[in-house]
């Protein structure tokens, strides 16, 4: 018998076309057949204290060569798509905003926002040429609201850059290291980003397994 849950609405597209997807020893996962999002129901979400305690363990140092190399897979193609001096927001920057430091060094003024570490809501009242969210979208409890807010802060012709690992197949999902982190509650696929690109009228580029660029069209 498939596990039961009181969750019946997709947190991204708000449709009720939900199928059971997978269950491990800790959580259940469901698939929205409308937008392709795989998500963990709220019943299995950590509370804010538990979530922050996991993030406090992250040791992201801008002088760490390995971490800089990891971020360069995102930062280098991002900079190729930006114009000199464009302003950005590092959304969900975490306790060590390494990406924003790298981008500032390349000449891009950056603002920071993180609900745990840089929680200044006034930052979110501005608009930006580009927004970065690296290893962030998988933590969204209400991705539909989050993406609406993000795209609302991006100027026309501006860019949303994401870094998040994507679902490859149902067969591989159960042994996927990405689901072992209990702060990861949303899992996207190419189909999901195609859905978002259509909703927000963007050009979509996907680089490798985890880098996604969505550029707002000018019209």
C-alpha positions as CSV (number, residue, x, y, z in Angstrom):
1,X,0.0,0.0,0.0
2,X,1.3,3.5,-0.9
3,X,2.0,5.8,2.1
4,X,-0.7,8.3,2.9
5,X,-0.3,12.1,3.4
6,X,-2.6,15.0,3.9
7,X,-0.6,16.9,1.3
8,X,-2.5,17.1,-2.0
9,X,-1.4,20.4,-3.5
10,X,1.9,21.1,-5.4
11,X,3.8,23.8,-3.5
12,X,5.1,25.1,-6.9
13,X,2.2,25.2,-9.3
14,X,-0.7,24.7,-6.8
15,X,-2.2,21.9,-8.9
16,X,-3.6,18.7,-7.2
17,X,-2.1,16.3,-9.8
18,X,0.0,14.5,-7.2
19,X,1.4,11.0,-7.3
20,X,3.4,9.1,-4.7
21,X,7.0,9.0,-5.8
22,X,9.3,7.4,-3.1
23,X,9.7,6.6,0.6
24,X,12.8,6.2,2.6
25,X,13.2,5.4,6.3
26,X,12.6,9.1,7.2
27,X,10.5,10.8,4.6
28,X,7.9,10.5,1.8
29,X,8.3,12.2,-1.6
30,X,5.6,13.1,-4.1
31,X,5.6,14.1,-7.7
32,X,3.5,16.8,-9.3
33,X,2.6,15.5,-12.8
34,X,1.7,19.0,-13.9
35,X,5.1,20.8,-13.3
36,X,7.4,17.8,-12.6
37,X,8.4,18.9,-9.1
38,X,9.3,16.2,-6.6
39,X,8.6,17.5,-3.1
40,X,8.6,16.5,0.6
41,X,5.3,17.2,2.3
42,X,5.3,19.7,5.3
43,X,4.8,16.8,7.7
44,X,8.4,15.9,7.2
45,X,9.9,19.4,7.2
46,X,12.4,20.4,9.9
47,X,11.5,23.3,12.1
48,X,13.5,26.6,11.8
49,X,15.8,25.8,14.7
50,X,16.7,22.4,13.3
51,X,17.2,23.9,9.9
52,X,19.5,26.6,11.0
53,X,21.6,24.2,13.1
54,X,22.3,22.3,9.8
55,X,23.3,25.5,8.0
56,X,25.6,26.5,10.9
57,X,27.7,23.5,10.1
58,X,28.6,24.9,6.7
59,X,32.1,26.2,6.5
60,X,32.3,28.2,3.3
61,X,35.6,30.1,3.0
62,X,36.3,32.5,0.1
63,X,40.0,31.4,0.2
64,X,39.1,27.7,0.0
65,X,40.3,26.7,-3.5
66,X,38.0,23.7,-3.7
67,X,34.9,25.7,-2.9
68,X,35.9,28.5,-5.3
69,X,36.3,25.8,-8.0
70,X,32.9,24.5,-7.2
71,X,31.3,27.9,-7.5
72,X,33.3,28.8,-10.6
73,X,31.1,26.3,-12.5
74,X,28.3,28.8,-11.8
75,X,30.1,32.1,-11.6
76,X,32.1,31.9,-14.8
77,X,29.1,31.3,-17.2
78,X,27.1,33.8,-15.2
79,X,29.7,36.5,-15.8
80,X,29.8,35.7,-19.5
81,X,26.1,36.7,-19.5
82,X,26.4,39.9,-17.6
83,X,27.3,43.4,-18.5
84,X,30.0,45.4,-16.6
85,X,28.7,47.0,-13.5
86,X,25.3,45.3,-13.3
87,X,23.9,44.9,-9.8
88,X,23.0,41.6,-8.2
89,X,21.4,40.0,-5.2
90,X,22.8,36.9,-3.6
91,X,19.6,35.4,-2.4
92,X,20.0,32.7,0.4
93,X,23.7,33.6,0.6
94,X,24.2,31.6,3.9
95,X,26.7,32.5,6.7
96,X,29.6,32.8,4.3
97,X,28.6,34.7,1.2
98,X,31.5,33.5,-0.9
99,X,29.8,33.9,-4.3
100,X,29.0,37.6,-3.7
101,X,32.7,38.2,-2.8
102,X,33.8,36.5,-6.0
103,X,31.3,38.6,-8.0
104,X,32.3,41.8,-6.3
105,X,35.9,41.2,-7.2
106,X,34.8,40.9,-10.8
107,X,33.1,44.3,-10.7
108,X,29.5,43.5,-9.9
109,X,28.0,45.3,-6.9
110,X,26.1,42.8,-4.7
111,X,23.4,42.9,-2.1
112,X,22.9,40.0,0.3
113,X,19.8,38.4,1.7
114,X,19.3,35.3,3.8
115,X,16.4,34.6,6.2
116,X,18.8,33.2,8.8
117,X,22.0,35.3,8.4
118,X,21.3,38.5,6.5
119,X,17.6,39.0,7.2
120,X,17.0,42.5,6.1
121,X,13.6,42.5,4.3
122,X,14.2,46.1,3.0
123,X,16.7,44.5,0.5
124,X,13.8,42.6,-1.1
125,X,12.0,45.9,-2.0
126,X,14.7,46.7,-4.6
127,X,15.1,45.4,-8.2
128,X,18.2,43.9,-9.7
129,X,19.9,43.2,-13.0
130,X,20.5,39.6,-11.8
131,X,19.8,37.4,-8.8
132,X,21.8,34.3,-7.8
133,X,20.5,31.5,-5.7
134,X,23.1,28.7,-5.4
135,X,22.1,25.6,-3.5
136,X,19.0,27.4,-2.3
137,X,15.9,26.4,-4.3
138,X,16.0,22.8,-2.9
139,X,15.3,24.4,0.5
140,X,12.1,26.3,-0.5
141,X,9.1,25.3,1.5
142,X,6.8,27.4,-0.7
143,X,8.6,27.5,-4.1
144,X,5.6,29.0,-5.9
145,X,5.7,32.0,-3.7
146,X,9.5,32.2,-3.7
147,X,9.9,32.2,-7.5
148,X,7.1,34.8,-7.8
149,X,9.0,37.0,-5.4
150,X,12.4,36.4,-7.1
151,X,11.1,37.2,-10.6
152,X,9.3,40.3,-9.3
153,X,12.7,41.7,-8.2
154,X,14.4,41.1,-11.6
155,X,14.4,43.9,-14.2
156,X,13.2,43.1,-17.7
157,X,16.1,41.5,-19.5
158,X,17.6,40.5,-16.2
159,X,18.7,37.1,-15.1
160,X,17.9,34.5,-12.4
161,X,20.8,32.1,-11.9
162,X,20.3,28.9,-9.9
163,X,22.5,26.1,-8.8
164,X,20.7,23.0,-7.7
165,X,21.0,19.3,-8.6
166,X,18.2,18.0,-10.8
167,X,16.2,14.8,-10.6
168,X,17.5,12.4,-13.3
169,X,15.2,9.4,-13.0
170,X,13.0,7.6,-10.5
171,X,15.3,4.6,-10.5
172,X,18.2,6.7,-9.4
173,X,16.3,8.8,-6.9
174,X,16.4,6.3,-4.0
175,X,20.2,6.2,-3.9
176,X,20.7,9.9,-4.7
177,X,22.9,11.6,-2.1
178,X,21.0,14.8,-2.5
179,X,17.9,13.5,-0.7
180,X,19.9,12.5,2.4
181,X,20.0,16.2,3.5
182,X,16.8,16.7,5.4
183,X,16.9,20.5,4.6
184,X,16.4,19.5,0.9
185,X,12.6,19.4,0.4
186,X,12.1,20.3,-3.3
187,X,13.7,18.6,-6.2
188,X,13.5,20.0,-9.7
189,X,13.9,18.5,-13.2
190,X,14.4,20.0,-16.6
191,X,10.7,19.7,-17.0
192,X,10.2,21.9,-13.9
193,X,12.4,24.6,-15.2
194,X,10.7,24.5,-18.5
195,X,7.4,25.1,-16.6
196,X,8.9,28.0,-14.8
197,X,10.4,29.5,-17.9
198,X,6.9,29.4,-19.5
199,X,5.2,31.0,-16.5
200,X,7.7,33.8,-16.2
201,X,8.4,34.4,-19.9
202,X,12.1,33.7,-19.7
203,X,14.8,32.2,-21.9
204,X,16.0,29.0,-20.3
205,X,19.6,27.7,-20.4
206,X,20.7,24.6,-18.5
207,X,24.4,23.9,-18.1
208,X,25.4,20.5,-17.0
209,X,23.5,18.8,-14.1
210,X,23.0,21.8,-11.8
211,X,23.4,25.2,-13.4
212,X,20.2,27.0,-14.6
213,X,19.9,30.5,-16.1
214,X,16.5,32.1,-16.7
215,X,16.6,35.5,-18.5
216,X,13.5,37.7,-18.4
217,X,12.5,38.7,-21.9
218,X,12.3,42.4,-22.7
219,X,8.6,42.2,-23.8
